Amino acid sequence: MGRGRAKAKQTKVARELKYSSHDTDFDALQRELSKNSSDKHEDDNRYEDPYDDGYDEYRR
């Protein structure tokens, strides 16, 4: 019991998202995406293995 109310709420939210028109701020989206892509490159170096000799993929 109780699942009906939660499902009805999810259905209501899904319909609002599907049928309502939202103004998209493409400039803010571009800023966010460019910020995240530069952060990603910095994170890649943080997880680099200092003991990797580059030959692991050739090991049999």
mmCIF file of the N, C-alpha and C atoms, coordinates in Angstrom:
data_MODEL
# 
_entry.id   MODEL 
# 
loop_
_atom_site.group_PDB 
_atom_site.id 
_atom_site.type_symbol 
_atom_site.label_atom_id 
_atom_site.label_alt_id 
_atom_site.label_comp_id 
_atom_site.label_asym_id 
_atom_site.label_entity_id 
_atom_site.label_seq_id 
_atom_site.pdbx_PDB_ins_code 
_atom_site.Cartn_x 
_atom_site.Cartn_y 
_atom_site.Cartn_z 
_atom_site.occupancy 
_atom_site.B_iso_or_equiv 
_atom_site.pdbx_formal_charge 
_atom_site.auth_seq_id 
_atom_site.auth_comp_id 
_atom_site.auth_asym_id 
_atom_site.auth_atom_id 
_atom_site.pdbx_PDB_model_num 
ATOM 1   N N  . MET A 1 1  ? 0.828  -1.182  0.000   1.00 0.00 ? 1  MET A N  1 
ATOM 2   C CA . MET A 1 1  ? 0.000  0.000   0.000   1.00 0.00 ? 1  MET A CA 1 
ATOM 3   C C  . MET A 1 1  ? 0.871  1.244   0.000   1.00 0.00 ? 1  MET A C  1 
ATOM 4   N N  . GLY A 1 2  ? 0.337  2.320   -0.548  1.00 0.00 ? 2  GLY A N  1 
ATOM 5   C CA . GLY A 1 2  ? 1.083  3.556   -0.565  1.00 0.00 ? 2  GLY A CA 1 
ATOM 6   C C  . GLY A 1 2  ? 1.812  3.798   -1.864  1.00 0.00 ? 2  GLY A C  1 
ATOM 7   N N  . ARG A 1 3  ? 1.930  2.785   -2.699  1.00 0.00 ? 3  ARG A N  1 
ATOM 8   C CA . ARG A 1 3  ? 2.639  2.933   -3.967  1.00 0.00 ? 3  ARG A CA 1 
ATOM 9   C C  . ARG A 1 3  ? 1.844  3.793   -4.938  1.00 0.00 ? 3  ARG A C  1 
ATOM 10  N N  . GLY A 1 4  ? 0.553  3.787   -4.827  1.00 0.00 ? 4  GLY A N  1 
ATOM 11  C CA . GLY A 1 4  ? -0.296 4.542   -5.746  1.00 0.00 ? 4  GLY A CA 1 
ATOM 12  C C  . GLY A 1 4  ? -0.044 6.031   -5.676  1.00 0.00 ? 4  GLY A C  1 
ATOM 13  N N  . ARG A 1 5  ? 0.120  6.556   -4.481  1.00 0.00 ? 5  ARG A N  1 
ATOM 14  C CA . ARG A 1 5  ? 0.353  7.988   -4.315  1.00 0.00 ? 5  ARG A CA 1 
ATOM 15  C C  . ARG A 1 5  ? 1.716  8.384   -4.898  1.00 0.00 ? 5  ARG A C  1 
ATOM 16  N N  . ALA A 1 6  ? 2.745  7.573   -4.669  1.00 0.00 ? 6  ALA A N  1 
ATOM 17  C CA . ALA A 1 6  ? 4.076  7.865   -5.199  1.00 0.00 ? 6  ALA A CA 1 
ATOM 18  C C  . ALA A 1 6  ? 4.068  7.784   -6.724  1.00 0.00 ? 6  ALA A C  1 
ATOM 19  N N  . LYS A 1 7  ? 3.390  6.784   -7.278  1.00 0.00 ? 7  LYS A N  1 
ATOM 20  C CA . LYS A 1 7  ? 3.314  6.639   -8.730  1.00 0.00 ? 7  LYS A CA 1 
ATOM 21  C C  . LYS A 1 7  ? 2.560  7.800   -9.347  1.00 0.00 ? 7  LYS A C  1 
ATOM 22  N N  . ALA A 1 8  ? 1.501  8.245   -8.713  1.00 0.00 ? 8  ALA A N  1 
ATOM 23  C CA . ALA A 1 8  ? 0.741  9.387   -9.219  1.00 0.00 ? 8  ALA A CA 1 
ATOM 24  C C  . ALA A 1 8  ? 1.606  10.640  -9.231  1.00 0.00 ? 8  ALA A C  1 
ATOM 25  N N  . LYS A 1 9  ? 2.409  10.825  -8.210  1.00 0.00 ? 9  LYS A N  1 
ATOM 26  C CA . LYS A 1 9  ? 3.310  11.981  -8.145  1.00 0.00 ? 9  LYS A CA 1 
ATOM 27  C C  . LYS A 1 9  ? 4.340  11.908  -9.264  1.00 0.00 ? 9  LYS A C  1 
ATOM 28  N N  . GLN A 1 10 ? 4.926  10.727  -9.479  1.00 0.00 ? 10 GLN A N  1 
ATOM 29  C CA . GLN A 1 10 ? 5.900  10.567  -10.556 1.00 0.00 ? 10 GLN A CA 1 
ATOM 30  C C  . GLN A 1 10 ? 5.273  10.835  -11.915 1.00 0.00 ? 10 GLN A C  1 
ATOM 31  N N  . THR A 1 11 ? 4.056  10.369  -12.111 1.00 0.00 ? 11 THR A N  1 
ATOM 32  C CA . THR A 1 11 ? 3.352  10.592  -13.372 1.00 0.00 ? 11 THR A CA 1 
ATOM 33  C C  . THR A 1 11 ? 3.093  12.070  -13.578 1.00 0.00 ? 11 THR A C  1 
ATOM 34  N N  . LYS A 1 12 ? 2.692  12.771  -12.520 1.00 0.00 ? 12 LYS A N  1 
ATOM 35  C CA . LYS A 1 12 ? 2.427  14.205  -12.602 1.00 0.00 ? 12 LYS A CA 1 
ATOM 36  C C  . LYS A 1 12 ? 3.694  14.960  -12.972 1.00 0.00 ? 12 LYS A C  1 
ATOM 37  N N  . VAL A 1 13 ? 4.807  14.635  -12.319 1.00 0.00 ? 13 VAL A N  1 
ATOM 38  C CA . VAL A 1 13 ? 6.072  15.310  -12.609 1.00 0.00 ? 13 VAL A CA 1 
ATOM 39  C C  . VAL A 1 13 ? 6.509  15.020  -14.036 1.00 0.00 ? 13 VAL A C  1 
ATOM 40  N N  . ALA A 1 14 ? 6.374  13.771  -14.482 1.00 0.00 ? 14 ALA A N  1 
ATOM 41  C CA . ALA A 1 14 ? 6.765  13.407  -15.844 1.00 0.00 ? 14 ALA A CA 1 
ATOM 42  C C  . ALA A 1 14 ? 5.942  14.168  -16.871 1.00 0.00 ? 14 ALA A C  1 
ATOM 43  N N  . ARG A 1 15 ? 4.648  14.305  -16.632 1.00 0.00 ? 15 ARG A N  1 
ATOM 44  C CA . ARG A 1 15 ? 3.801  15.059  -17.574 1.00 0.00 ? 15 ARG A CA 1 
ATOM 45  C C  . ARG A 1 15 ? 4.184  16.536  -17.602 1.00 0.00 ? 15 ARG A C  1 
ATOM 46  N N  . GLU A 1 16 ? 4.487  17.101  -16.431 1.00 0.00 ? 16 GLU A N  1 
ATOM 47  C CA . GLU A 1 16 ? 4.904  18.506  -16.391 1.00 0.00 ? 16 GLU A CA 1 
ATOM 48  C C  . GLU A 1 16 ? 6.187  18.714  -17.184 1.00 0.00 ? 16 GLU A C  1 
ATOM 49  N N  . LEU A 1 17 ? 7.126  17.792  -17.029 1.00 0.00 ? 17 LEU A N  1 
ATOM 50  C CA . LEU A 1 17 ? 8.382  17.917  -17.770 1.00 0.00 ? 17 LEU A CA 1 
ATOM 51  C C  . LEU A 1 17 ? 8.172  17.739  -19.274 1.00 0.00 ? 17 LEU A C  1 
ATOM 52  N N  . LYS A 1 18 ? 7.284  16.844  -19.631 1.00 0.00 ? 18 LYS A N  1 
ATOM 53  C CA . LYS A 1 18 ? 7.070  16.546  -21.044 1.00 0.00 ? 18 LYS A CA 1 
ATOM 54  C C  . LYS A 1 18 ? 6.325  17.658  -21.766 1.00 0.00 ? 18 LYS A C  1 
ATOM 55  N N  . TYR A 1 19 ? 5.311  18.203  -21.140 1.00 0.00 ? 19 TYR A N  1 
ATOM 56  C CA . TYR A 1 19 ? 4.422  19.117  -21.842 1.00 0.00 ? 19 TYR A CA 1 
ATOM 57  C C  . TYR A 1 19 ? 4.644  20.597  -21.544 1.00 0.00 ? 19 TYR A C  1 
ATOM 58  N N  . SER A 1 20 ? 5.419  20.936  -20.542 1.00 0.00 ? 20 SER A N  1 
ATOM 59  C CA . SER A 1 20 ? 5.634  22.352  -20.263 1.00 0.00 ? 20 SER A CA 1 
ATOM 60  C C  . SER A 1 20 ? 6.796  22.864  -21.113 1.00 0.00 ? 20 SER A C  1 
ATOM 61  N N  . SER A 1 21 ? 6.725  24.119  -21.456 1.00 0.00 ? 21 SER A N  1 
ATOM 62  C CA . SER A 1 21 ? 7.807  24.692  -22.254 1.00 0.00 ? 21 SER A CA 1 
ATOM 63  C C  . SER A 1 21 ? 8.733  25.467  -21.324 1.00 0.00 ? 21 SER A C  1 
ATOM 64  N N  . HIS A 1 22 ? 9.995  25.156  -21.418 1.00 0.00 ? 22 HIS A N  1 
ATOM 65  C CA . HIS A 1 22 ? 10.994 25.798  -20.582 1.00 0.00 ? 22 HIS A CA 1 
ATOM 66  C C  . HIS A 1 22 ? 11.935 26.588  -21.479 1.00 0.00 ? 22 HIS A C  1 
ATOM 67  N N  . ASP A 1 23 ? 12.311 27.771  -21.016 1.00 0.00 ? 23 ASP A N  1 
ATOM 68  C CA . ASP A 1 23 ? 13.295 28.551  -21.750 1.00 0.00 ? 23 ASP A CA 1 
ATOM 69  C C  . ASP A 1 23 ? 14.675 28.045  -21.371 1.00 0.00 ? 23 ASP A C  1 
ATOM 70  N N  . THR A 1 24 ? 15.452 27.706  -22.381 1.00 0.00 ? 24 THR A N  1 
ATOM 71  C CA . THR A 1 24 ? 16.787 27.169  -22.146 1.00 0.00 ? 24 THR A CA 1 
ATOM 72  C C  . THR A 1 24 ? 17.804 28.284  -22.278 1.00 0.00 ? 24 THR A C  1 
ATOM 73  N N  . ASP A 1 25 ? 18.643 28.424  -21.280 1.00 0.00 ? 25 ASP A N  1 
ATOM 74  C CA . ASP A 1 25 ? 19.720 29.400  -21.318 1.00 0.00 ? 25 ASP A CA 1 
ATOM 75  C C  . ASP A 1 25 ? 20.952 28.707  -21.882 1.00 0.00 ? 25 ASP A C  1 
ATOM 76  N N  . PHE A 1 26 ? 21.128 28.824  -23.210 1.00 0.00 ? 26 PHE A N  1 
ATOM 77  C CA . PHE A 1 26 ? 22.222 28.123  -23.871 1.00 0.00 ? 26 PHE A CA 1 
ATOM 78  C C  . PHE A 1 26 ? 23.583 28.683  -23.485 1.00 0.00 ? 26 PHE A C  1 
ATOM 79  N N  . ASP A 1 27 ? 23.641 29.963  -23.152 1.00 0.00 ? 27 ASP A N  1 
ATOM 80  C CA . ASP A 1 27 ? 24.916 30.546  -22.721 1.00 0.00 ? 27 ASP A CA 1 
ATOM 81  C C  . ASP A 1 27 ? 25.367 29.936  -21.393 1.00 0.00 ? 27 ASP A C  1 
ATOM 82  N N  . ALA A 1 28 ? 24.449 29.784  -20.455 1.00 0.00 ? 28 ALA A N  1 
ATOM 83  C CA . ALA A 1 28 ? 24.785 29.175  -19.173 1.00 0.00 ? 28 ALA A CA 1 
ATOM 84  C C  . ALA A 1 28 ? 25.168 27.708  -19.364 1.00 0.00 ? 28 ALA A C  1 
ATOM 85  N N  . LEU A 1 29 ? 24.484 27.027  -20.271 1.00 0.00 ? 29 LEU A N  1 
ATOM 86  C CA . LEU A 1 29 ? 24.808 25.635  -20.554 1.00 0.00 ? 29 LEU A CA 1 
ATOM 87  C C  . LEU A 1 29 ? 26.210 25.524  -21.146 1.00 0.00 ? 29 LEU A C  1 
ATOM 88  N N  . GLN A 1 30 ? 26.549 26.415  -22.053 1.00 0.00 ? 30 GLN A N  1 
ATOM 89  C CA . GLN A 1 30 ? 27.879 26.402  -22.657 1.00 0.00 ? 30 GLN A CA 1 
ATOM 90  C C  . GLN A 1 30 ? 28.963 26.651  -21.606 1.00 0.00 ? 30 GLN A C  1 
ATOM 91  N N  . ARG A 1 31 ? 28.713 27.600  -20.697 1.00 0.00 ? 31 ARG A N  1 
ATOM 92  C CA . ARG A 1 31 ? 29.687 27.883  -19.639 1.00 0.00 ? 31 ARG A CA 1 
ATOM 93  C C  . ARG A 1 31 ? 29.875 26.659  -18.744 1.00 0.00 ? 31 ARG A C  1 
ATOM 94  N N  . GLU A 1 32 ? 28.764 25.998  -18.410 1.00 0.00 ? 32 GLU A N  1 
ATOM 95  C CA . GLU A 1 32 ? 28.848 24.839  -17.533 1.00 0.00 ? 32 GLU A CA 1 
ATOM 96  C C  . GLU A 1 32 ? 29.589 23.687  -18.208 1.00 0.00 ? 32 GLU A C  1 
ATOM 97  N N  . LEU A 1 33 ? 29.292 23.459  -19.478 1.00 0.00 ? 33 LEU A N  1 
ATOM 98  C CA . LEU A 1 33 ? 29.951 22.363  -20.184 1.00 0.00 ? 33 LEU A CA 1 
ATOM 99  C C  . LEU A 1 33 ? 31.433 22.631  -20.391 1.00 0.00 ? 33 LEU A C  1 
ATOM 100 N N  . SER A 1 34 ? 31.787 23.865  -20.695 1.00 0.00 ? 34 SER A N  1 
ATOM 101 C CA . SER A 1 34 ? 33.198 24.163  -20.898 1.00 0.00 ? 34 SER A CA 1 
ATOM 102 C C  . SER A 1 34 ? 33.956 24.099  -19.578 1.00 0.00 ? 34 SER A C  1 
ATOM 103 N N  . LYS A 1 35 ? 33.308 24.469  -18.480 1.00 0.00 ? 35 LYS A N  1 
ATOM 104 C CA . LYS A 1 35 ? 33.939 24.377  -17.166 1.00 0.00 ? 35 LYS A CA 1 
ATOM 105 C C  . LYS A 1 35 ? 34.177 22.924  -16.800 1.00 0.00 ? 35 LYS A C  1 
ATOM 106 N N  . ASN A 1 36 ? 33.201 22.061  -17.050 1.00 0.00 ? 36 ASN A N  1 
ATOM 107 C CA . ASN A 1 36 ? 33.332 20.648  -16.698 1.00 0.00 ? 36 ASN A CA 1 
ATOM 108 C C  . ASN A 1 36 ? 34.371 19.950  -17.556 1.00 0.00 ? 36 ASN A C  1 
ATOM 109 N N  . SER A 1 37 ? 34.489 20.318  -18.817 1.00 0.00 ? 37 SER A N  1 
ATOM 110 C CA . SER A 1 37 ? 35.469 19.642  -19.661 1.00 0.00 ? 37 SER A CA 1 
ATOM 111 C C  . SER A 1 37 ? 36.887 20.004  -19.245 1.00 0.00 ? 37 SER A C  1 
ATOM 112 N N  . SER A 1 38 ? 37.129 21.234  -18.797 1.00 0.00 ? 38 SER A N  1 
ATOM 113 C CA . SER A 1 38 ? 38.470 21.588  -18.346 1.00 0.00 ? 38 SER A CA 1 
ATOM 114 C C  . SER A 1 38 ? 38.781 20.925  -17.013 1.00 0.00 ? 38 SER A C  1 
ATOM 115 N N  . ASP A 1 39 ? 37.777 20.761  -16.150 1.00 0.00 ? 39 ASP A N  1 
ATOM 116 C CA . ASP A 1 39 ? 37.972 20.064  -14.881 1.00 0.00 ? 39 ASP A CA 1 
ATOM 117 C C  . ASP A 1 39 ? 38.299 18.595  -15.117 1.00 0.00 ? 39 ASP A C  1 
ATOM 118 N N  . LYS A 1 40 ? 37.706 18.010  -16.146 1.00 0.00 ? 40 LYS A N  1 
ATOM 119 C CA . LYS A 1 40 ? 37.911 16.600  -16.423 1.00 0.00 ? 40 LYS A CA 1 
ATOM 120 C C  . LYS A 1 40 ? 39.369 16.331  -16.770 1.00 0.00 ? 40 LYS A C  1 
ATOM 121 N N  . HIS A 1 41 ? 39.971 17.220  -17.554 1.00 0.00 ? 41 HIS A N  1 
ATOM 122 C CA . HIS A 1 41 ? 41.360 17.016  -17.934 1.00 0.00 ? 41 HIS A CA 1 
ATOM 123 C C  . HIS A 1 41 ? 42.281 17.097  -16.721 1.00 0.00 ? 41 HIS A C  1 
ATOM 124 N N  . GLU A 1 42 ? 41.963 17.944  -15.777 1.00 0.00 ? 42 GLU A N  1 
ATOM 125 C CA . GLU A 1 42 ? 42.769 18.034  -14.560 1.00 0.00 ? 42 GLU A CA 1 
ATOM 126 C C  . GLU A 1 42 ? 42.621 16.774  -13.721 1.00 0.00 ? 42 GLU A C  1 
ATOM 127 N N  . ASP A 1 43 ? 41.415 16.210  -13.683 1.00 0.00 ? 43 ASP A N  1 
ATOM 128 C CA . ASP A 1 43 ? 41.181 14.998  -12.903 1.00 0.00 ? 43 ASP A CA 1 
ATOM 129 C C  . ASP A 1 43 ? 41.888 13.798  -13.517 1.00 0.00 ? 43 ASP A C  1 
ATOM 130 N N  . ASP A 1 44 ? 42.037 13.771  -14.853 1.00 0.00 ? 44 ASP A N  1 
ATOM 131 C CA . ASP A 1 44 ? 42.692 12.646  -15.498 1.00 0.00 ? 44 ASP A CA 1 
ATOM 132 C C  . ASP A 1 44 ? 44.133 12.502  -15.017 1.00 0.00 ? 44 ASP A C  1 
ATOM 133 N N  . ASN A 1 45 ? 44.833 13.585  -14.820 1.00 0.00 ? 45 ASN A N  1 
ATOM 134 C CA . ASN A 1 45 ? 46.218 13.530  -14.375 1.00 0.00 ? 45 ASN A CA 1 
ATOM 135 C C  . ASN A 1 45 ? 46.321 13.070  -12.926 1.00 0.00 ? 45 ASN A C  1 
ATOM 136 N N  . ARG A 1 46 ? 45.312 13.337  -12.141 1.00 0.00 ? 46 ARG A N  1 
ATOM 137 C CA . ARG A 1 46 ? 45.344 12.978  -10.738 1.00 0.00 ? 46 ARG A CA 1 
ATOM 138 C C  . ARG A 1 46 ? 45.331 11.466  -10.554 1.00 0.00 ? 46 ARG A C  1 
ATOM 139 N N  . TYR A 1 47 ? 44.679 10.724  -11.457 1.00 0.00 ? 47 TYR A N  1 
ATOM 140 C CA . TYR A 1 47 ? 44.547 9.285   -11.309 1.00 0.00 ? 47 TYR A CA 1 
ATOM 141 C C  . TYR A 1 47 ? 45.567 8.523   -12.157 1.00 0.00 ? 47 TYR A C  1 
ATOM 142 N N  . GLU A 1 48 ? 46.540 9.193   -12.693 1.00 0.00 ? 48 GLU A N  1 
ATOM 143 C CA . GLU A 1 48 ? 47.534 8.540   -13.517 1.00 0.00 ? 48 GLU A CA 1 
ATOM 144 C C  . GLU A 1 48 ? 48.430 7.655   -12.647 1.00 0.00 ? 48 GLU A C  1 
ATOM 145 N N  . ASP A 1 49 ? 48.745 6.472   -13.128 1.00 0.00 ? 49 ASP A N  1 
ATOM 146 C CA . ASP A 1 49 ? 49.560 5.525   -12.379 1.00 0.00 ? 49 ASP A CA 1 
ATOM 147 C C  . ASP A 1 49 ? 51.044 5.871   -12.543 1.00 0.00 ? 49 ASP A C  1 
ATOM 148 N N  . PRO A 1 50 ? 51.729 6.228   -11.459 1.00 0.00 ? 50 PRO A N  1 
ATOM 149 C CA . PRO A 1 50 ? 53.141 6.600   -11.587 1.00 0.00 ? 50 PRO A CA 1 
ATOM 150 C C  . PRO A 1 50 ? 54.034 5.411   -11.922 1.00 0.00 ? 50 PRO A C  1 
ATOM 151 N N  . TYR A 1 51 ? 53.558 4.179   -11.709 1.00 0.00 ? 51 TYR A N  1 
ATOM 152 C CA . TYR A 1 51 ? 54.360 2.983   -11.983 1.00 0.00 ? 51 TYR A CA 1 
ATOM 153 C C  . TYR A 1 51 ? 54.027 2.342   -13.319 1.00 0.00 ? 51 TYR A C  1 
ATOM 154 N N  . ASP A 1 52 ? 53.178 2.969   -14.118 1.00 0.00 ? 52 ASP A N  1 
ATOM 155 C CA . ASP A 1 52 ? 52.785 2.420   -15.407 1.00 0.00 ? 52 ASP A CA 1 
ATOM 156 C C  . ASP A 1 52 ? 53.917 2.614   -16.410 1.00 0.00 ? 52 ASP A C  1 
ATOM 157 N N  . ASP A 1 53 ? 54.416 1.499   -16.964 1.00 0.00 ? 53 ASP A N  1 
ATOM 158 C CA . ASP A 1 53 ? 55.495 1.602   -17.942 1.00 0.00 ? 53 ASP A CA 1 
ATOM 159 C C  . ASP A 1 53 ? 54.957 1.622   -19.366 1.00 0.00 ? 53 ASP A C  1 
ATOM 160 N N  . GLY A 1 54 ? 53.651 1.462   -19.543 1.00 0.00 ? 54 GLY A N  1 
ATOM 161 C CA . GLY A 1 54 ? 53.042 1.537   -20.865 1.00 0.00 ? 54 GLY A CA 1 
ATOM 162 C C  . GLY A 1 54 ? 52.992 0.220   -21.597 1.00 0.00 ? 54 GLY A C  1 
ATOM 163 N N  . TYR A 1 55 ? 53.515 -0.853  -21.012 1.00 0.00 ? 55 TYR A N  1 
ATOM 164 C CA . TYR A 1 55 ? 53.563 -2.147  -21.694 1.00 0.00 ? 55 TYR A CA 1 
ATOM 165 C C  . TYR A 1 55 ? 52.533 -3.134  -21.178 1.00 0.00 ? 55 TYR A C  1 
ATOM 166 N N  . ASP A 1 56 ? 51.624 -2.740  -20.305 1.00 0.00 ? 56 ASP A N  1 
ATOM 167 C CA . ASP A 1 56 ? 50.637 -3.647  -19.750 1.00 0.00 ? 56 ASP A CA 1 
ATOM 168 C C  . ASP A 1 56 ? 49.718 -4.236  -20.819 1.00 0.00 ? 56 ASP A C  1 
ATOM 169 N N  . GLU A 1 57 ? 49.378 -3.449  -21.814 1.00 0.00 ? 57 GLU A N  1 
ATOM 170 C CA . GLU A 1 57 ? 48.468 -3.955  -22.838 1.00 0.00 ? 57 GLU A CA 1 
ATOM 171 C C  . GLU A 1 57 ? 49.133 -4.996  -23.730 1.00 0.00 ? 57 GLU A C  1 
ATOM 172 N N  . TYR A 1 58 ? 50.469 -5.095  -23.709 1.00 0.00 ? 58 TYR A N  1 
ATOM 173 C CA . TYR A 1 58 ? 51.183 -6.067  -24.541 1.00 0.00 ? 58 TYR A CA 1 
ATOM 174 C C  . TYR A 1 58 ? 51.539 -7.339  -23.771 1.00 0.00 ? 58 TYR A C  1 
ATOM 175 N N  . ARG A 1 59 ? 51.253 -7.375  -22.475 1.00 0.00 ? 59 ARG A N  1 
ATOM 176 C CA . ARG A 1 59 ? 51.579 -8.522  -21.649 1.00 0.00 ? 59 ARG A CA 1 
ATOM 177 C C  . ARG A 1 59 ? 50.705 -9.707  -22.026 1.00 0.00 ? 59 ARG A C  1 
ATOM 178 N N  . ARG A 1 60 ? 51.284 -10.888 -22.037 1.00 0.00 ? 60 ARG A N  1 
ATOM 179 C CA . ARG A 1 60 ? 50.522 -12.095 -22.402 1.00 0.00 ? 60 ARG A CA 1 
ATOM 180 C C  . ARG A 1 60 ? 50.205 -12.921 -21.215 1.00 0.00 ? 60 ARG A C  1 
# 
